[in-house]
Amino acid sequence: MISVLICDDQAIVTEGLQVILDSDPEIEVVAIAQDGAQAIELVEKHKPHIVLMDLKMPGLNGIHATRHIRTHFPGVFVLVLTTYDADEWVFDAIRSGASGYLLKNTAPKDLIKAVKQVVAGQTPVDPEVAGKLFKHVSHAESSFASATAAIEIDKLSEREYEVLGLMAQGLSNREIAERIFLSEGTVRNYVSSIFSKLDVSDRTQATLIAVRYGLVE
């Protein structure tokens, strides 16, 4: 059973999300928070598998709450569910350690799928969020930073490049192994090497680079 904590300051939203998630026999909503501070308290109390986190809320916002949760409760995943699709809120959420990024107009079946993907170690990202985010990041970066990122991805071997592309599509290590006929342990080693060469700490940051350089649309 996947336990979920919902954090959103709009009661009508949290009620709807609870109905959607509780409709799946593999998911249980264990608590609802109205802001980031309350979410942190309830995470400590309930230790859910995943927090469904809005970003812009009164008091402690979702960015700071995500950073605190990922720092102090590293076993708890955070899936952002927001209306913000093209500004610094989403990018900051990535830096704070969120494991997925969806918009509130996501279809119920896709939301349920995303919750399960995050717990399985995948990184679901709404296509609209990804496209606008990377356009924003590209325009905001200096030419030096862009050149540095290009050099980093050029460090990858052909196989690592392939693994990164599949990882950016949301595939788990096991799914990648099955796709390219390697053992899961070998894929895990490739992923670690990719993180090291790209100077990133998780799949989310690696996915950012992969999408930006066209490994996945």
VENBEL-V119827 format. One record per pair of residues at least 12 apart in sequence whose ideal C-beta (glycine too) atoms are under 10 Angstrom apart, sorted by sequence separation. I is the first residue (numbers start at 1). GAP is how many residues later the second one is. If there is no record, write none. Layout:
i/gap
I/GAP
I/GAP
//
This chain:
i/gap
6/12
17/12
30/12
31/12
39/12
53/12
66/12
102/12
114/12
137/12
164/12
172/12
173/12
175/12
176/12
191/12
194/12
198/12
4/13
39/13
53/13
65/13
66/13
80/13
90/13
101/13
102/13
111/13
163/13
166/13
173/13
174/13
177/13
4/14
18/14
31/14
39/14
51/14
66/14
80/14
100/14
110/14
162/14
163/14
166/14
173/14
174/14
176/14
6/15
14/15
17/15
30/15
31/15
36/15
39/15
51/15
78/15
99/15
100/15
172/15
173/15
176/15
191/15
194/15
30/16
53/16
62/16
80/16
82/16
85/16
110/16
163/16
171/16
173/16
194/16
4/17
15/17
30/17
31/17
36/17
63/17
84/17
85/17
100/17
162/17
163/17
173/17
4/18
14/18
30/18
33/18
36/18
39/18
51/18
62/18
78/18
80/18
85/18
99/18
100/18
106/18
162/18
173/18
2/19
14/19
29/19
30/19
33/19
35/19
36/19
38/19
51/19
62/19
78/19
79/19
80/19
81/19
82/19
84/19
85/19
99/19
163/19
14/20
28/20
31/20
32/20
33/20
34/20
37/20
40/20
62/20
77/20
78/20
79/20
80/20
81/20
82/20
83/20
84/20
85/20
98/20
99/20
106/20
167/20
11/21
28/21
33/21
36/21
38/21
39/21
48/21
77/21
78/21
79/21
80/21
81/21
82/21
83/21
105/21
159/21
166/21
2/22
27/22
35/22
36/22
37/22
38/22
43/22
51/22
62/22
77/22
78/22
79/22
80/22
81/22
82/22
83/22
99/22
100/22
101/22
102/22
104/22
4/23
6/23
11/23
27/23
29/23
34/23
35/23
36/23
37/23
39/23
74/23
76/23
77/23
78/23
79/23
80/23
81/23
99/23
100/23
101/23
102/23
103/23
105/23
159/23
163/23
167/23
1/24
2/24
3/24
4/24
5/24
6/24
7/24
8/24
9/24
10/24
33/24
34/24
35/24
36/24
37/24
40/24
53/24
99/24
100/24
101/24
102/24
103/24
163/24
167/24
1/25
2/25
3/25
4/25
5/25
6/25
7/25
8/25
9/25
34/25
35/25
36/25
40/25
43/25
44/25
48/25
51/25
52/25
53/25
55/25
63/25
67/25
71/25
81/25
98/25
99/25
100/25
101/25
103/25
1/26
2/26
3/26
4/26
5/26
6/26
7/26
8/26
9/26
35/26
36/26
39/26
40/26
43/26
47/26
49/26
50/26
51/26
52/26
53/26
54/26
55/26
56/26
63/26
66/26
67/26
70/26
71/26
99/26
100/26
102/26
103/26
163/26
164/26
1/27
2/27
3/27
4/27
5/27
6/27
7/27
8/27
9/27
35/27
36/27
37/27
38/27
39/27
48/27
49/27
50/27
51/27
52/27
53/27
54/27
55/27
56/27
62/27
63/27
66/27
69/27
70/27
102/27
159/27
163/27
164/27
167/27
2/28
3/28
4/28
5/28
6/28
7/28
36/28
37/28
40/28
44/28
47/28
48/28
49/28
50/28
51/28
52/28
53/28
54/28
55/28
56/28
61/28
63/28
64/28
66/28
67/28
68/28
69/28
70/28
101/28
159/28
162/28
163/28
1/29
7/29
9/29
36/29
39/29
40/29
43/29
44/29
47/29
48/29
50/29
51/29
52/29
53/29
54/29
55/29
63/29
66/29
67/29
68/29
69/29
70/29
94/29
100/29
101/29
161/29
7/30
35/30
36/30
39/30
43/30
46/30
51/30
54/30
62/30
63/30
66/30
67/30
81/30
160/30
163/30
164/30
173/30
7/31
8/31
21/31
36/31
37/31
56/31
61/31
62/31
63/31
65/31
66/31
67/31
94/31
159/31
160/31
163/31
164/31
172/31
7/32
33/32
36/32
40/32
44/32
55/32
61/32
63/32
64/32
66/32
79/32
101/32
5/33
6/33
7/33
36/33
40/33
43/33
56/33
63/33
66/33
81/33
157/33
160/33
161/33
164/33
170/33
5/34
18/34
55/34
62/34
81/34
156/34
159/34
160/34
164/34
7/35
17/35
43/35
55/35
63/35
79/35
90/35
159/35
168/35
6/36
7/36
62/36
79/36
90/36
93/36
157/36
167/36
5/37
17/37
55/37
156/37
157/37
160/37
170/37
5/38
14/38
55/38
77/38
79/38
130/38
155/38
156/38
160/38
168/38
169/38
39/39
79/39
90/39
94/39
155/39
164/39
167/39
168/39
5/40
14/40
53/40
78/40
79/40
90/40
93/40
157/40
167/40
168/40
5/41
13/41
55/41
77/41
85/41
153/41
155/41
156/41
168/41
169/41
4/42
5/42
6/42
77/42
86/42
90/42
91/42
155/42
156/42
164/42
168/42
169/42
3/43
5/43
53/43
55/43
77/43
85/43
86/43
90/43
91/43
94/43
125/43
154/43
155/43
163/43
164/43
167/43
168/43
3/44
4/44
5/44
6/44
7/44
8/44
10/44
77/44
79/44
82/44
85/44
123/44
153/44
155/44
166/44
168/44
3/45
4/45
5/45
6/45
7/45
8/45
9/45
53/45
79/45
80/45
81/45
84/45
85/45
86/45
87/45
88/45
91/45
122/45
123/45
125/45
152/45
153/45
164/45
165/45
168/45
2/46
3/46
4/46
5/46
6/46
7/46
8/46
55/46
80/46
85/46
86/46
87/46
90/46
91/46
123/46
124/46
152/46
164/46
165/46
169/46
170/46
2/47
3/47
4/47
5/47
6/47
7/47
8/47
9/47
10/47
51/47
53/47
82/47
85/47
86/47
90/47
122/47
123/47
152/47
168/47
169/47
1/48
2/48
4/48
5/48
6/48
7/48
9/48
51/48
52/48
84/48
85/48
88/48
122/48
123/48
152/48
165/48
167/48
168/48
169/48
8/49
9/49
50/49
80/49
86/49
87/49
88/49
91/49
121/49
122/49
123/49
149/49
161/49
164/49
165/49
166/49
167/49
168/49
7/50
9/50
50/50
52/50
54/50
86/50
120/50
121/50
122/50
149/50
165/50
166/50
85/51
121/51
122/51
148/51
164/51
165/51
9/52
88/52
118/52
120/52
121/52
161/52
164/52
7/53
9/53
117/53
121/53
122/53
153/53
156/53
162/53
8/54
117/54
120/54
161/54
7/55
117/55
120/55
114/56
153/56
113/57
152/57
153/57
7/58
7/59
52/59
149/59
150/59
153/59
154/59
149/60
153/60
152/61
7/62
52/62
150/62
153/62
52/63
149/63
150/63
5/64
17/64
50/64
149/64
50/65
49/66
50/66
52/66
146/66
51/67
13/68
50/68
49/69
50/69
13/70
49/70
100/70
5/71
7/71
137/71
141/71
3/73
4/73
5/73
8/73
7/74
8/74
134/74
137/74
138/74
2/75
4/75
6/75
133/75
134/75
137/75
130/77
134/77
135/77
130/78
133/78
134/78
123/79
125/79
133/79
134/79
123/80
131/80
122/81
123/81
130/81
121/82
123/82
125/82
130/82
123/83
125/83
24/84
27/84
123/84
127/84
23/85
24/85
27/85
122/85
123/85
20/86
23/86
26/86
125/86
130/86
131/86
17/87
20/87
21/87
24/87
130/87
16/88
20/88
24/88
27/88
19/89
20/89
23/89
24/89
26/89
27/89
21/90
26/90
127/90
13/91
17/91
20/91
21/91
24/91
125/91
16/92
20/92
24/92
27/92
26/93
10/94
17/94
21/94
20/95
8/96
99/103
101/103
97/104
98/104
99/104
100/104
97/105
99/105
98/106
101/106
97/107
94/108
96/108
97/108
95/109
2/110
94/110
95/110
4/111
93/111
94/111
2/113
94/113
95/113
2/114
94/114
4/115
2/116
3/116
2/117
91/117
2/118
70/132
//
